Amino acid sequence: MKKVELFRHAIEIFSKGGLVMWPLLLCSIIVIAIAIERGVYFRHAQSDVKRLQMMLADQLKVGNWDKAREICERSHGIPADMLAQALGQSFEDRLQLEQRIDGIATMAVTDLRYRLEYLDTIVTLAPLLGLLGTVTGMIQSFSVLTIKGGQPLMITGGVGEALIATATGLCVAILALVTYSYFSHRINTVISDMERMSNYVLGVIPRRLPHETQ
């Protein structure tokens, strides 16, 4: 019964917030959907960098690129996948390998930031929608004041709509901001791991490679 009453109370508050509550509801659904999708994505995005470095050390020093690539392919995470792609093609020197890693890393960062721009937009949009609801609610309240004799209940309803819309807009914006900040931190962590692995690989392999390692 308490759950049913809570649901009815939420519906009642939603209906009192005015038409602006519908776009705010859509924004909140988008934030939750992105949070779930990105959460699943980042669950498999990070690599155990220290363990991967230990496994690759001997293979890189002797120029066994195929074995190093296989180790990266068996490991999980974007840094390991980046190295697997880079080592999967022949290269003539360390500079060429570095350029290849940089290109793969750039595409990986684009995938990491996928859909986060929507959260950034909602952080700005949600309070503006709440403000719009505030304005329309206050307009409704002031329009009631022009009615002869006054109607206090209608005035209160307009103020209530204004407050509900404002509070909802702020809540949605806070949710989007927290989600955006969390995943931005996860992105920075993965990028840092990618840089560490890139610098490690380029530091271990010889500056000039023998012709037979092409």
N, C-alpha and C positions, 0 to 999 in steps of 0.2 A: 504493500500500500504506500509506503513512504517513497518508493521509487516512482510509482505512478503519480503521486502528488508532486514530487520534484519535477517530473517531466511536464506535467500540466502547468506548473509555476513557470518553468522555462519558456513554454509556448506562450504563456500570457505576457511575460516580459518581452519576448520577441515581437509579439503583435503590437505592443505599446510603443515599440521603438520606431515605428513608421516604415516607409518604403525603403529607406536607406539600409535597413537591416538585411535585406536580401543580397545586395552586393557585398556586404560585410560577411555574410554567411558563405558566399562563394569564395571570398578571399581566405577565410579560415579553412575551408575544405582544400583549397589549393596548397596552403601552407602545410597542412597535415599530410597531404598526398606527397608533396616534395620531400618532407621529412622522412617518410617511410621509404620512398624510393632511394633517396640518397643514403639513408641509413644502411640499407641492404648493400648498396654499391660500395660504401666505404668499409663495410665489414670485411671485404676481400681486397681492399686497396693497399694495405700496408704490408711491408715485408719485414722479416726478421733480419735486419741489416748486418748485425754482428755475425750471426750464424752464416749468412750468405757470403760474407767476406772470407770467413775461414774456409768455406767449401771451395771458393774460387781461387784462393791464393796460389796453390801449387799448379793448377791448370793454366793460369794466366802467365806465370813466370816461365813456363816451358813452351808457351804458345799453343797449347792444346785448345783451340777455339771451339771445336765441336763438342768436346767434353764440357767446357765451360757453358756453352749454350744449353746443353742438356740439363745441367744443374739448375740453370735459371728457369728453364721450362718446367722443371719439377717443383720449383718453389712457387709460392703464391705471392701476389701483390704487384703493384704497378712498377716499382723499381726493378724487380726481377724480370718482369715482362719487357721492360724497356731494354735491358741488357740482352735478353734473349733475341729480340728483334735486331739489335745492333750487331751482335756476334753471328747472326744467322746469314749474313752476307759477307762476301770477301772484301777486304780492305788492304790497301798498300802500305799505309803508315798510320801512326797514332793520330795525326791531324785529321785524316779522313774518318777514322773511327769517332773522334771527338765531334766532328760535324754531324755525323749520322746520329749519334746519341742526342745532340742538341735538337735535331729535327724531330726525333721521336718524342723527346721530352716535351717539346712545344705542343704537339698534338695531344699528349697525355694530360697536360695541364688544362687544355680546352675541355677535355672530357670531364676532368675533375670539377670544373666550374659550371658544368651543364645545369641549367635551370635555376641556379642561385640568383641570377639577375631578376627573376620573378619575385623572389623574397625581398630583394632590395627595393623593388617597385612597391610591393605591398606595405613595406615599412613606412613609406611616404604616403601611399594612397589611403590606407586605413584611417589614420587620424583626420585626413581631409574629408573622407566620407562621414566620419563621426561629427566633424564640424558642420558639414552640410545638414546632417540630421538636427544638430543644435539650432542652426539658423531656421530651418523649417518649423521646428517645434516652437521656437520663440515667436515666429511670425504668427503661428496659430494662436498662441497665447495673447499676443497684442491685438489680433483681429477680434478676439472675444471681448476685449475691453471696450470695443466700439459698439457692442450690442447694448441696447438700452436696458438698464436694470442689472446688467452683469450676470455672469454665470461662473461662479468660483470653481466648480468641478471641472469645467472645460478648460479654464485657465491652468489648473493643476495638471490636467492631462497633457497640455502642450509643453509645460515645463518638464514633466516626466519623460515625454518623448525625447526632449532635448538631452536630458541627463543620460538616458539609456543609450542613445545613439553615441554620445561622446564616450561613455565608459566602454561600450563594445568596440568602438574604433580603436581606442587605446589598448584594449586587451589583445585585439588581433595584431596590432602593430608590435606590441611587446613580444607576442608569440613568434612573429616573423623575425624580429630582431634577434631573439635568443637562438632561434634555429639557424639563422644566417651566420651569427657569430660562431656557433658551435662548428658548423661545417667549414667555415673559413679557417678555423684552427686546425681541423683535420686536413684540409688542403695544404696548409703551410707545413704540417708534419710530413705529409707524403712528399711534397716538393723537396723538403730538407733531406729526406732519405734518398730521393733520386739524385740530388747533388752529391751526397756522401758516396753513393755507389759509383757515380760517374767519376768523381775525383779519385776514388780508390782504384778503379780499373785502369784509368789512364796513368795513374802513378805507379802501378805494378808492372805493366807491360813495357817492353823496351821502347826507347824513342824511335829507333829504326828497326823495322822488322825484316827478317830474312826473306828473300824472294819466295821461298817455298811455303811461307805462311800466308800468302795472298789468298 
